[in-house]
């Protein structure tokens, strides 16, 4: 029997990006992630005449977000003198790609390294691309590490280092599009996926490392730029922000960002959710569900997605399914059932597949769409709940334990 461990995995350092990452010592601010107003102020700093600023902002916006260039010299309709002035004061370079892993199922995981901010150190985060028939989803991180310590999540075992900036959130999308040959009128980089029809990245999910609503302002800024129809042009209907339940920021997310909402739920009572998702002690289910009912724009066409990880003999009984239906009654919702993805050191096991199907059948019969998420990228620790900076590398004992777990779990399927 072939196990996950026998699958061929292409793990290799990615080719050096065309434009090298910013040198940690140069300290130049990036134009990526600036609003149009901030870009105008940046242009004023390099003495662009006031009458030209609006036009120059549009030029920069086009080059950065429509064409995806990473070098001022590529902006051929910008004067040589202005390009030199911008290059001396600012940067538009991408993060360093430390490693690219490709799963047997086509999922890609990148380890990105960003230069220091202020007196800090370089940081590393993971970003995942999931190709599917007719769509491609990019899972973006919002923090380096996480403060939430959800007991079933690998990312939660890495302490929070810092929030990512709007630039760093957007850079994940821009760099992934570059790697996949997803910018128009550009040569496809070696090893990239050549688009057969349209974009390779059609959807964004803020479901990577960190809690996006604990970094609200920077995430908001980045997502509004991503959705700008004169640049990256991602539809807000195709951008999903996932939160573990930061209740005070949920209404603001709908009101100020206007993207689709996902709730990392995983339990139907406070006692269990306190254990699985400790933020529940601060914002219990009663408050969380009330915030969901009040989400701006909520309708059958704009449903909230509730994510529910399936943990064997923890939250997977039919009684749990009944409680879930009762809890969400009246909320336009979709319930994503997520087979638990193992990671080194975890004490949980994935529910039996037969039990997951019974759980899904009950919810479907109650009138809720209840897809079972197909695990993707498990063999490269790229699946939901498995992300963790490679700067926090596994010890040998952790790897051996993980391998034994994968073999045991596969043998039981």
C-alpha positions, 0 to 999 in steps of 0.5 A: 500500500502506498502511503503519503510518505511514498508520494514524490514531492518536489522540494527545491529552492525556487529560482532567484526572483528577477528582482532581488529582495530589498537588502536588510540594511537599505531601509527603503520603504516600499510603494507596494501597499500604499494608498493612492493618497500615500503614493501621491505624498511619496511622489511629492517627496521626490519633487514631482510637480503637483499637476503631474501627481495624479497622472503619475500615481495612475502610472505607478498603480498600473505598473505595480498591480496590472503588470506586476513589475518589481523594478522601476526600470521596467516602467518605460513610460516613466522618465529616466530621471523620475525612475532614478529618483524613485529607486533612490528613495523607495522600493517595489521589490518582492520578498525573497523566496526561500523555498518552494514545495510542490505537493503530489496533488499540485498544491504549492507552498512558498516560504517567503522572507521579508527584510527587517522592519525598524530594529527587528529581524528578517521574518519568514511566513508561508503562503499556499496556492491550491489549484483546482478545476476552473479556479485557483485559491491563494491562502495568505498569511496576516501575521508571523506566528499567532497568539490564539493557541487553538489546540488543533492548529500547528500555526498556533504553536508558534508564538506571535513575532509581529503583524505583517504590513499591508505591503507584506500581505499584498506581496504574497499575492503579487509574488505568487502571481509572478511565480505562476505567470499570472500577470498579463503580457509578461514572460512566464518564469521558468517552472511557472504554471502557464495559464490555459484560460484566464487567471491562475489565482481567482480567489484569496482566502485570509486563512494562512498564519495568524488572526487577520482581525488582530491586524485589522488596519493593515489587512483592510488596506491590503484587501482594498488594494487587491480589490481595486478594479484598476489594479489587481482587480480581485472580486470581493465576492472571491475574497474570504477573510477567516476569523476565529471570532474577534467579535468587535471587528466582525461588523467592521469587516463587512462595513469597511472591507466588504469581503466574504466572512468565514468563522473558525467555529469547530464547536457548538458549546462554550466548554468545548470551544474554550478548549479548541479555540481559546479566544472563545473565553473572551468572546463566547458563542452567544456574542459571536453568533450575534455578530454573525447575524448582524454582518453587513450584507448578509443574505443567501447570496452572501452567506457566512462560511462556518469552518468545522474541523472534524476531530475523532470522538471530540466534536463529530457525533450526530448530536454535535451535528444537531447542535450545530444546526440549532446554533446557526438556525436562521443565518444564511450559511455554508458549513465547511467540514474540514478533515483534521490535518495531522502535524507533529506533536498533536494529540488529535485524530481525524474523524473516520471518513464514514462518520464525516459523511454521516455528519455532512448528510445530517447537515445537508438534510437540515438545509445547509450546504455542507461540503467536505473539504478535500485535504490538499498539500498534507504531504508538504504540511500545506493543508489547513492548520499545518502552516508554520514558519520554517524558521521554527523547523521540526526537530528530528523526533517531531518528524519521526512522530509525524511520519509514524502518525501519517502511516498509522492514519493512512492504514486506518482509512 
